Amino acid sequence: MNTIDYNSISEAITELAKIGQKKIVTTLEYILQNNEGEKPKLHNRKDDKTTSYYRVNLAEEELEVITDLFLDLDVGSLTEKAEAGNSTERYVTLLNNWSNISGETASL
């Protein structure tokens, strides 16, 4: 099952909105509202959305937009000497999280 954490979705919404990807933003907002995974009974922060994981069902093309975005942000965060900048680790983590999601292919 394709699941991803709240922070990864939230960051994607923020960055996608900056580049005008309204359709994907709307889809991700829907996922946050409707696709929360169940937490274990003994979870100590059941009402805290930031500790939740969500079921994600996106098309390959949508996932490609998201991973390309975080790849671009990752590369853009490097210094002139190609060293990690302040945001590099964050973007690498987000890129890895989204790269682990497999998309749905359209049926003909």
N, C-alpha and C positions, 0 to 999 in steps of 0.2 A: 504494500500500500504506500502511496506517495504521501508523506507527511513532512511538514516543515514547521519550524517554530514561529511564534508570534513576531519576534523582532525581525526575522528575515522578510516576512510579508510586509510589515510596517515600513521597513527601510526601502523595500522595492516600491511600495506605493509612493513614498516621498520622492524617490529619484525618478520614477516613471512620470509622475505628474510634472516634474521640471522639464521633461522633454516632450510633453504633450501626448503621451500614450494613454488617453482617457479610457479607451475600451478595456485595456488590461487592468488599469487602476480600478475600474468598476467591478471587474471580475474578482480581483483580489479583495476588494471591500466586501463583496458578497461572501467570499470564502471565510473572511473573518467573522461575519455575522452568522453563518449557517453551517460551517464545516468543522467546528471544534471537536477534537477527539476527546473521548471520555478519560478523565483522570482516575488513577487508582483510588479506592475508597479511603485509604489512609493518607492521601495527599494533604499536606498541611496548608496549601494555598489554593484550594479548589476554586475560589472566586477571582483569583488573580489571572487575568488573561495573558499577562506577559510570561507565565509559566506554561502556557498551553501550546499544543501542537495541533495543526490543522490538516485535514485531508485536502489535497490539491489535485485538481483535474484540469490541466491546461493543455492546449494544443502545442505540438512541437514548435510551431512558429512563435507562439507567445513565450515559451521558455527560452527560445533562442534570443528574443529581444531582451529578456531579463538578464541572461548570462552575458550577452554582448555588452549590455550596459555596465554590469559590474566589472567585466574585464576592462572596459575602457576607463572606468573610474579607478581601478587598480593601477593600470599603467600610468594614468594621469597623476596619481598620487606619488609617483617616484620622483626623487630629486634629479637634478641635472646629471649627477654622477650615477644614476640608476640605482640609488639606494632607497630603502623603504622610507617613506614619509610618515607623517602623523596618522594618516588614515589608511595606509596600505594594509595593515593587518585586518582591519574591519572589512575592507573590500574583498580581501582574499577569502575570509571566512564566509562572507555572503555569497561570493562566487562559488565556493565549494558546496555550500548548502543548496543553492539552486541547481548546481550541476548534478546533484544526486537525485533530482526529480526526473522521472521519465514522462514524456508527453504522450498525448493521445494522437494517433494519426487518423486523419479523415478517411472515412470509408467511401469507396466509389460506388 
